[in-house]
C-alpha cells in the first residue's frame, strides 16, 4: 500500500466538532419521526452516526500525534472491513475486487471509465496488451427515470458530508483519442419488455463490432420503485457479445440494495461486469459512500493499462479506493493527495452489518424473506390510507412494470396541483412530513433500519394539505 501522508501533504485535519450528519431544512428533531424520504438520504440513526463520529475522533488522534503509520493502518483496517461486509452481503468470494468511492454516481463514472480503458473485444479475453489498436469509439447507454441527459447525470456527483481528507478533483478520463457517445433511455415510457428492446436497438445503432466498445448501465430499481429486468438485460448482453458487439454491463443497485431478497443480490458478477451500490437510502447509511465489485481479470487489465504511455496522465484516484494489492501497482501520479472519506465508510460498514443481521431467521436468506414480509404488511396499510384520500392515486405494480414493496409512489390528481407543491406544503407547519418528489409522483420509503413513520399522521396531514390547496 502506498503511504498516505496528509500531514506531509499539508491537508487540513477535520475539526473535532465535525458532524457526519448533513444539515438541510429544519432540524432533524423536527422531522425525524415523520421522515419518509429516501432517494438521496436516509434518516440518521445512532447505529450509523456513532461509528462515523468515532472514526473522526480516531483520525484526529493519529494526526494530532503525528503518527502517519498508525493512520494508514487504521484506514486500511476500516476499508478492508467495508470490503468484507460487501462480499458477505453479496455472497462473493474473498478475492473479488471491491472498489470504494463517494457517491453512487461517482462509482458509475469510475466503473464505466475503467471498463472503457480495458475496452477489449470479448474475443480477446485474457489478452494482456490493453486496447486493440483498431478501437476508435466508446459509447455509454444509461437508463433513467425521466430520460435526463447522461452527461448531466454523470456530473451531478455528491461529495461526502465530512470530506475528511477527501478531494473531489478530477475523475478518471475516457481513453485518449477515442470518439465518445453518451445516450440516455427514458424508462417511464417503456414497460420492461420494451426496455430490453430499446437497449438492444441503442447498442446496435452505436456499435460497429470490434471497432467500438460500449457499456450499458442499468439500475435494479428505479426511483419510483420499479423493479427492472436485470437478468433479461444480462441475457441480451451475452447475445450481443455472441453477435460480435464489444459490450460491458454495469448493474447499479444503489436504489435497490435492501429492497429485494438475498437470492436477488447474490453473486452478481456471475451475470455482469461490475455491480455498484451505496449505504444510504434503504440501508440507512449516511451520505455519501459507495462501492462497486468488479471482475478481477478486468481490474488486472485496467492496472496494466495505467502503465502505458497513452493513459491519461491525471491524478484521478484516492488513496484506499483500491485494496493494497492493486494500489501498490498503480503509478504514483494517478493518486490524488487525499483519501476516501473514512466516516462515511465507517457508517457504510455498520449499515451492511446491521442489514445482514436484521430480522428473524437462521440464514441471511431467511431473514430477508421475513423482513420483506413485514414491509409488504406495512405497504398494505399505507396504500389503504392513501387510497382513502380524494385526489390521490397510488402507483400499482403490474406484470410488465413490477414494483418493490418498500417504495410507495402516489400522484395527485387535483387540477393544477403539482407533486412539488404538495411536498413543500407537507414540510411546512408544526407537523413536518417529508416525502420525496419524483417527477409527477410523491414517494414514500418504508424503512427497515428504524421504525416506520406513523401512517395516520401522514394521511391526516396530506388530506389537510390537499384541502387547503384546493381552496387556493
N, C-alpha and C positions, 0 to 999 in steps of 0.2 A: 504494500500500500504506500502510495506517495504521501509524504509528510504534509499535513495541513497545519500551517503556522499563521493563524490570524494575527498574532502579536507582531511577528516579523513583517507581515503584510500591511500593518497599520490599520487593520479593521477595528471599528469601534465595538467594544463589548456591550451587550444588552444592559439595560437598566434593571435594577433589582425589582422595580415596580411594574415591569412589563407584564401585560396580561395576554394570554393566548386566545382570549375570547374577544371577537370583534364587537365594536360598539357601533350600532346603527339604529336610528329611530329612538323610540322611548327605551327606558331601561329594561333589562331582561326581567326584573322582578315584576314589572307591569304586564308583560306579555307572555311569560314563560308558561303559565298554566294553560293558556288557550293558544299555544303555538302549534299551528297546523302546517306551517310552511316547510319545505324540504328540498326545493330544486337547487338552491345554492348553499344552504347552510342548515345543519341540524341544530336543534336546541341544545345548548351546552349542559352537560351533566358532570357531577363530581368525578365519576369514573373516567371521563376523558380529560377533564380540566386538570385534575391533580397530577397525573404523570407529566403533562405538558409543563405545568408550573415547576415541578420538581426538576425537570431537565434544564430549565432556565437557571435554577439555583446551582445545579451541578456544573454547567458551563461557566457560570460566574466564579465558582470556587476554583476551578482549574486555571482559568485565565488570570484570576487575581493572584494565584500562587506562581504564575509564570510557568506552569507545568504543561508544556505542549505535548509531551509524550502521553501523559495521563488523559489529556483532552482527546488525542487521537484514539487512544484505547476505548474511551467512552463512546465516541462517535461510531467506531467500528462495532462495538457491542450492541448499541441500540439499532443500528441499521441491519446487522445480522439478525437481530430479533424480529425486525419487520419482515425480513425475507422468510424467516422460519414460519411465522404465522400466515403469511401469504401462501406458502407452499402447503401448509397444513389444511387451510380452509379450501384450497383449490385441488387438494389431493394430487399434488405434484411431487416428483422425486426431489431429493435433497440437492441435486446438482443443477436443477433448472435455473437459468439466469433470471433474476428479478431486479429490475432497474427502477430506482426511485426518482420521483420528480415532485414538482409543486402541484399545479392544478392538473385536472384531467386533460384539459386542452393542451397543456404543455407536454403531457405524456403522448397524446396523439401526434403532436408535431415531431417529437423526438423519435418515436417508434417508426412513423412513416418515413422520415428522412433517413434513418438508419437502413431501412429496407431498400430505399432507392439507391443508397450507396452500395449495398450488396448487389442489387439490380440484375443478377444473372438470370438467364433463361432457365426454366425448370430442367431442360436437358443438361444443364451444366451443374447439377447437384454434385457437390464435392469439389467443384472447380475452384482452385485457390488463387487464381490470377486476378481476381477482382472483376470490375465491369468489363464485359466484352467490348472491343473497340468499336463495334457497329451500333452500340446503344446510342440513340440520338434523342429520345424523348422519354419523359416520365409523366404519368398522369395520376391524379388523385380523385377518387369518387367518394363523396360523403353523402350520408342520408341525414336529413334534418327535419325537424317538425314542421317548419314553415318555408322550406326552400331557401333559407338565407344564404348569403354569399359565403363560399367556402373560405376565401381569404379572410373575410371579416371574422368568421368564427375562429380561424386559426390564430388571429392576432389578439383576440379578446381573452387573454390568459390572466388568471388571478395570481397574485403573489402571496406567499404565506403571511399570515397576520403578524407573527412576531418578527419575521425576517432576521432571525438570529444567524448572523454571518452569511445570509443569503444574498446573492447578487443576481438580479434578473439578466441584464446584459444581453448578449447575442444568443440566438438559438441556432441549432445545427442547420447549416445551409444545404440547399439542394446540390446535387453533383454539378460541378462546374461545366459550363458549355452545353448543357442539355436543355432542350425545349421543355417547358413546364406547362401542363394544363391542369386546371382545377375546376371541378364541376360539382354541383350540389343537386340532389334529387329531393323533391318535395314529397315527403311522406304522407302528408294529410290528404292528398288527392288520390292515393292508391291503397288498395287492400293488399294483403300480404303476397298473394299470388302475382298481382300486378307489379308489386315492388321487385320481386325476383326478376320478372321480365324486363323491368326498366333498368335494373343493374346490368343485365346481360347486354341490352342494347347500348348502354353507356360505354361498356368495356369494348364492345365490337367497334363502335364508332371511333373510339380514341386509340385503339390498339392496332398495330401493324405487325404483330408477332414478335419475333426476337429483336426487332429494331426499337421496340418500346418496352417500358416497364411500368406496370400500373399497380395501384393499391386501392382496394375497397375498404372503407371504414364504416362499420355497421354497429349501431347501439343494440344492446339486448332488449332494452326497454326505453320507450320514448318518454318525453316529459309529461305527456298526458296519460302515461301508464300502459301504453300499448306494447304488447309482447311481440317482438319482431322475429322473422323467420331465419334465425341464425344458422341452424343446421341445414336448411334448404339452400341458403346462400353459400355455405361451405361446399355443398354438393355441386352447386353451379360453378364455383371457383375450380374445383377438381376437373369438371368437364371442360371448362375454358382452357385450362392448362393442357389437357389432352389434345385440344384443338389448336395448340401452338401459341397461346397467349401467355406472355410473361407477366404473371399476376400474383400479388400477395393479398392476404386477407387479414385485417386487423379487427378484432372484436372489442367494442367499447362497453364495458359493463359498469361504468361509473354510476349510471342511474339504476341499473338492475341488481347490483350486488345487494344481498339480503332480502330481495323481494321474491326469490324463487327457491325451489328445493335444492338439496345438496347434489342430487343427480344432475341437475341442470348446470351446475358450476364446476363439476368435477372434470379434471384432466382436459382443460380447454385447448391445450396445444396439440391435441390429437386431431383437431379439425381447423385450427387457424395458426397463423404465423406469430402473432402477438396478441396478448389479451390484457386489457388495462382496466383499472378500477381505482376508486378512491375510498376514503374512510368517512367522508361527510355524507350528507343526505341520509339514506336509510340506516346507515350504521351508527350514526350519532357522533361521528368524529368531528374534529374542529377543522375549520378552513386554515390552510389548504395543504393536503398531502395526497399524492397518488403514486401508483406504481404500475409497472407492466411486466408480465412474464413473456419471454421470447425464446424461440427455439435456439438451442445452444449453437448449432452449426451456423446460424445466421449471425449471432453475436460474434463468433470467432472470425468470420469473414469480414464483418464490419471493423473489428480491431485491426485486422490486416490492412484494410483499406486506408485507415488513418495513417499508416506508414508511407503511403505512396505520395509521390510528388504533386499529383494533381488534386489531392484532397484539399478542400477549403481551409486555408491557414488562419483559423479564427478560434479564440477561446469560446467554447460553446457548452462545456460540461462542468458540473460542480463536483467538488470532492465528495466521495462516498455515494455518488449516484450509482456507480458500478461497484460490485463486490471486489475485494482486493485482488483476486486472481486476474481480473480484467483491467482494473485501474492501473496496476503496476506495469501493464504493457502499453498503456496509452502514452502518446508523446506529451511532453511537459506543456507545450504551447496550447494544447486543446483544453486545458483545465483553467477555469476562472480562479480568481483569488479565493472566492467564497466556497461554502459547502451547502449541502441540503440543510434546511432549517429544522433542527432537531426537535423542538417542542411539538411541532405538527406530526413528525414521525412517531414520537412517543405516544401521542394521542391515538394515532392510527394503530399502533401495536395493541393498545388497550381495547380499541374498538373491535379488532379482529378476535382478540382473546375472548371478550365477553360474547361476541356473536357466536363463536364456536361452542361456548359452554352454555349458552342461554337455552332454557326450555327443559321439558321433561323427556327422558329417554336415555337409553344406554349407548346410543351412537349419534354421531352428528346428523346422519340422515333421518333418524327417528325424531330427534329434537327439532329439526327443521320442519318436518311434516306437522308436528304438534303445534309449533309456533304459527305456521301458515293457517292452520285450522282456527286458531284464536283470532288471527287477523280477518279471516273470512267472516267470523261471527260479528266482529266489530263493524265490518263493512256493511253487513246487513242492517245493523242499527242505524248507521249514518245515512245510507241510501233511503231508508224508510222515513227518517226525519226530514231529509232534503226534499223528497218527493211530495211531502205534505204541504210544502210552501208554494203558493201560487207564483207562477212565473219562473220556476226553477225546473230545468231538465237535466237529469243525471245522465252522463255518458255511460252507455251499457256495453258489455262485452258481446261480441259476435264471433262466429267461427272464423271469419276472414279478417277480423280485427279484434283479437283477444286482448284482454286487459289483465294486469296483475292485480291481486286483491288489495294491496297496501296503498294504492293511489286511487282517489275518488275525484273525478272531474265533473263539473256541472256548468251548464250555460244558463245565462239569464235571458229569458225570452220576454222581455218587457221593453217596449218600444223606446229606442234612444238611450238605453242604459247599457254601458259597457262594463266588461269584467273589471277593467282598471278602476273605474269609478266606484264599483261596489267594494273592491279590495280596499281602496282608500277610505271609504266610509266605515268599513268594518274595523279599521285600525284607529278610528277616532273615538274620543269619549273615555269613560272610566273603564268599561269592559273592552279591552283590546283583543280582537280576534284576528289572526294572521294567516289567511290562506295565501296561495301564490297565484298570480295571473299568468296563464299560458295561452297566448293568443285569445280566442273568444271564450276560453274556459277559466273558471276558478278551480284551483287544485288543492285538495286536502291530502296530507300524508298520514297514514296510520302507523305510528311508531311502535317498534318492538323494544327499543332500548330504554324506554321510560313509559309512564302511564299514558293512556290515550286521553287527550283533552275531552272535557265534558261536551257531549253532543247536544244536550239541552241548551247550554249557553250559546253554542254555535247557531242552532236553529232559531232561538229567540232573537239573537242579535241580527241575523240575516233577514228574518221576517220584518223586523223593525226598520232596518236599513232600506229594504225594498219598498216598504210602505212610505217612508219619507221621500225616497227618490221619485216615486210615482206622483207625489203631490207637487213636485217642483216644476 
